[in-house]
Amino acid sequence: MRRLLRLARRNFLFFLSRKIGYPLAPADCLQINFTFRCNLRCAMCHMYERSLSFQAQGKPQELGLPVIKKVIKEAGGMGVRSLILIGGEPFLEKRIFELISFANECGFTGITVVTNGTLFSEEIINNMFESRLGNLSISLDAASEDVFARIRGEKVLGKIIEGINLLNEMKRDKKKSYPSLVCVCTVMNQNLEELMAVVGLCRRLGISRIIFQPVVSDNTDQSKNDFNSPVFIPRERMGLLYSALDSLIEYKLSCPDNFYFIANSTRHIKAMKDYFDGKLKPGAMPCYSGYNRIQVVQEGKLYFCVNQEKYEAVFGDVGQDSLRGLWYSSKARFYRKLIERCNSPCLQWCAYRDDFIEWSEIFQKKRIFKSSPVVK
């Protein structure tokens, strides 16, 4: 009951925050995009191109550890308790475990590293245990090597599976319950036939939950829409998309365990049909960008999800300025107003709040399965 009351209070404060354009509760998480470096060149990712652009402009491409620690400490002081470390590929930075340990010392209770999962070794996994890394978010967009190769590169899927199996084996041997594994699958033209197969693969690999999110034309600027992009769903394959999404909904609703396993709400999955069909209306899914995550990017600035063809999406200097001051500034308020006027709904998970999804699904689950609500 206490958990439900806490959820209700935070959800109300976030709802009210959007109404008045000012954050009334600490952000759900701090997200630090600290490097552009990556060992893959994925079909739907524009990080490498953005890195080359930064290099040509003489902009910083990576945050130093002192700056990252400053930001983590300040966010903890603001009441933020979850941290997401993302790149590029975070495990290319060997000092990442120092950051994870530091975040634990600063009181963060949920620390997630977003990774492509190709670099797991006994040394890295032992460092995960020693630094007390709580969660891994691994990208898995296909269940067969040939389809995966078209998305993320040759012989990559086998390496990821091998790494996950090694992690699970070492967790069993050392009696560790962490890090928990979440999979993110990007829905795109290349993998429509394999979405349910990805679910099966994740089950076999011991993944705790799976999140599906639709591809964006440019993952460094979600406001861009290009329906002619090779990763978008062409008109002649929309029927296959509808069928694949319906199968995910059917699987989610088949039993309580599957309901929890697919993290998306049924509403979110259905909205992907309109998204790819070019019919998704702004506000179809409530967007909490600008309130739910404090995002710091590679050049050492605060990031807000706005149309980058019209506005600079970043401001401040997190190495010098107060994070609290930037987050509650008049400049941030201006950015939040721009987000309110967004005409390019993207359905990306970073726009949502897990607490809202959990709250609604507690009661939906009870209604569907006629059972007492289970708060995970």
Number of C-alpha atoms within 10 A of each C-alpha: 7 7 9 12 10 12 16 14 13 17 17 14 16 22 17 15 16 20 11 10 17 20 21 16 19 20 21 20 23 23 21 25 24 25 24 23 18 17 12 15 13 16 14 19 19 15 20 16 12 14 20 14 13 16 12 9 9 9 14 16 20 18 21 14 14 11 16 19 18 16 22 28 19 16 25 21 14 14 15 23 22 22 25 19 23 20 23 24 23 22 24 15 12 11 11 18 19 13 18 26 17 16 25 20 12 17 16 22 15 16 22 22 24 22 22 26 21 21 16 20 14 12 8 15 20 16 17 21 18 12 18 18 23 19 18 23 23 21 20 25 25 28 21 15 16 14 18 22 16 14 21 22 16 13 12 19 24 15 14 19 17 16 19 21 16 16 22 21 12 16 17 11 9 11 9 13 11 16 21 17 21 23 25 19 21 22 24 22 19 19 22 21 16 18 23 17 15 20 25 12 17 21 14 10 15 14 20 15 21 24 19 24 19 22 24 26 22 16 14 15 16 19 19 18 16 11 16 10 14 14 20 21 21 16 11 8 11 16 10 14 24 16 13 18 22 16 14 21 20 14 16 20 18 13 14 15 10 17 23 21 20 21 22 23 19 18 11 18 19 16 20 23 19 14 17 21 15 12 11 19 13 15 13 13 16 15 23 19 21 27 26 21 25 22 20 24 22 22 20 26 20 21 24 23 22 26 18 15 10 7 10 13 16 20 16 18 16 22 17 10 12 15 24 14 12 18 20 12 12 12 12 22 17 11 20 23 16 16 19 18 11 17 13 19 20 25 24 17 17 15 18 18 21 13 15 17 14 19 15 11 22 17 15 15 19 14 12 14 14 10 11 11 14 13 11 6
